[in-house]
Amino acid sequence: MIIENSGLKGLKSDLAHLDESMEQLGFVRWQWEYNRATYDLKLEDKATQSDYYLRINTRAESGKLESPYAILYIEEVYIGKATFPHGLDYQAPVPDAIMKTVNGKLAELKAKLSQ
């Protein structure tokens, strides 16, 4: 599911600051290439033993990702339920407790990137 009202879409940051901010919140930059990067945060629902991933897509506005000075902007923010053996179901309902955590993390990230 795409999270429409995160307030993050279009925010810009240099790669070094973005990586540091994401890491402080528990995100990992898993997928990346020269012009784009994807950050993931794993969230566990203990009640159902299910994993969800909050995913944030970014794209380089200037520079390339080998440079900490590259400027990236946030594209989409979305969440999906992990499926076996590897994949995400973006149509699966997300428990309220997970969404509460997601909204908190997104608000923290927005504060860090707006400084």
C-alpha positions in Angstrom: 0.0 0.0 0.0 1.3 3.4 -0.9 1.3 5.8 2.1 0.0 9.0 0.5 0.1 11.5 3.3 3.6 10.8 4.8 4.8 14.4 4.0 8.0 12.9 2.7 7.4 12.8 -1.0 9.6 15.3 -2.7 11.9 16.0 0.3 15.5 16.3 -0.7 18.8 15.4 1.1 22.4 14.7 0.4 23.2 11.0 0.5 25.4 11.2 3.6 22.7 12.8 5.7 19.9 10.6 4.3 21.9 7.4 5.0 22.7 8.6 8.5 19.1 9.6 9.3 17.7 6.4 7.9 20.2 4.3 9.8 19.3 6.1 13.1 15.7 5.0 12.6 16.5 1.4 11.7 16.3 1.6 7.9 18.7 -0.3 5.7 19.6 0.8 2.2 19.2 -2.6 0.5 18.7 -1.8 -3.2 20.7 0.9 -4.9 22.2 1.7 -8.2 23.8 4.9 -9.6 20.6 7.0 -9.7 18.2 5.5 -7.1 18.1 3.8 -3.7 15.5 2.0 -1.7 15.5 2.0 2.1 13.7 -0.7 4.0 12.5 -1.0 7.7 11.5 -4.4 8.9 8.5 -4.4 11.3 7.4 -7.5 13.1 3.8 -8.2 14.2 4.2 -10.5 17.2 0.5 -11.3 17.3 0.5 -12.9 13.9 4.2 -13.7 13.5 4.2 -11.7 10.3 6.8 -9.3 9.0 6.1 -6.0 7.2 8.5 -3.8 5.4 8.2 0.0 5.2 9.9 0.9 2.0 11.1 4.4 0.8 12.2 4.9 -2.8 14.6 7.7 -3.6 16.1 9.0 -6.8 19.2 11.1 -7.5 18.5 14.7 -8.6 22.2 15.5 -9.0 25.3 13.3 -8.6 25.6 9.6 -8.4 25.2 7.4 -5.4 28.9 6.7 -5.0 29.2 10.3 -3.8 28.0 11.3 -0.3 27.2 14.7 -1.8 24.7 13.4 -4.3 21.3 15.0 -3.8 18.4 12.6 -3.6 14.7 13.2 -3.4 12.0 10.9 -1.9 9.6 9.4 -4.4 7.1 6.9 -2.9 6.6 5.5 0.6 4.9 2.2 0.9 4.4 -0.8 3.1 3.9 -4.5 2.3 3.6 -7.8 4.1 6.6 -10.2 3.6 5.7 -13.4 1.7 7.7 -16.6 1.4 10.3 -17.1 0.0 10.9 -13.5 -0.9 8.5 -10.8 -1.9 6.1 -8.2 -0.5 2.3 -8.2 -0.7 1.3 -4.6 -1.1 -2.4 -5.4 -1.0 -2.4 -7.2 2.4 -4.1 -5.3 5.3 -1.7 -3.8 7.8 -2.5 -4.1 11.5 -3.2 -0.8 13.4 -0.2 -1.4 15.7 2.2 -1.6 12.7 0.7 1.5 11.1 1.1 3.4 14.4 4.8 2.5 14.4 5.0 3.4 10.7 3.5 6.8 11.2 5.9 7.5 14.1 8.9 6.5 12.1 7.8 8.6 9.1 7.2 11.7 11.4 10.7 11.2 12.9 12.3 10.9 9.4 10.4 14.0 8.2 11.8 16.0 11.2 15.3 14.8 10.6 15.2 15.7 6.9 13.5 19.1 7.5 16.3 20.4 9.7 
